[in-house]
């Protein structure tokens, strides 16, 4: 079980065709979603994979 907590700021860019997400502190960690819920869900997954893999 992972007991450490990590906090990284996420920058959301809203456009007509969706929402892109970037993590400025983690170069190369990006995500995307068609709506806010999908963008947040995908961003969490991208962050987890970037840190843990």
C-alpha positions in Angstrom: 0.0 0.0 0.0 1.3 3.4 -1.0 1.3 5.7 2.1 3.1 8.6 0.6 1.1 11.5 -0.9 2.2 13.5 -3.9 0.7 16.7 -5.1 1.4 18.1 -8.6 -0.4 21.1 -10.1 -2.4 20.3 -13.3 -3.1 22.9 -16.0 -6.4 22.5 -17.9 -6.7 24.0 -21.4 -10.3 24.2 -22.6 -10.9 24.3 -26.4 -13.8 23.7 -28.6 -12.8 20.0 -29.2 -12.0 19.0 -25.7 -9.8 19.6 -22.6 -6.1 18.9 -22.5 -4.2 18.6 -19.3 -0.5 19.1 -18.6 1.6 18.7 -15.5 4.3 21.5 -15.6 6.4 19.7 -13.0 6.4 16.5 -15.0 7.7 17.0 -18.5 6.0 14.7 -21.0 3.0 14.0 -18.8 -0.1 15.0 -20.7 -3.7 13.9 -20.9 -7.0 14.8 -22.6 -10.7 14.4 -22.2 -13.9 15.3 -24.1 -15.5 16.8 -20.9 -14.3 17.8 -17.4 -15.0 14.4 -15.8 -13.1 12.5 -18.5 -10.2 15.0 -18.4 -9.9 14.6 -14.6 -10.1 10.8 -14.7 -7.6 10.6 -17.6 -5.3 13.1 -15.9 -5.2 11.0 -12.7 -4.4 7.9 -14.6 -1.6 9.7 -16.6 -0.1 11.0 -13.4 -0.2 7.7 -11.7 1.5 5.9 -14.6 4.1 8.7 -15.0 5.1 8.4 -11.4 4.8 4.7 -10.7 6.0 3.2 -14.0 
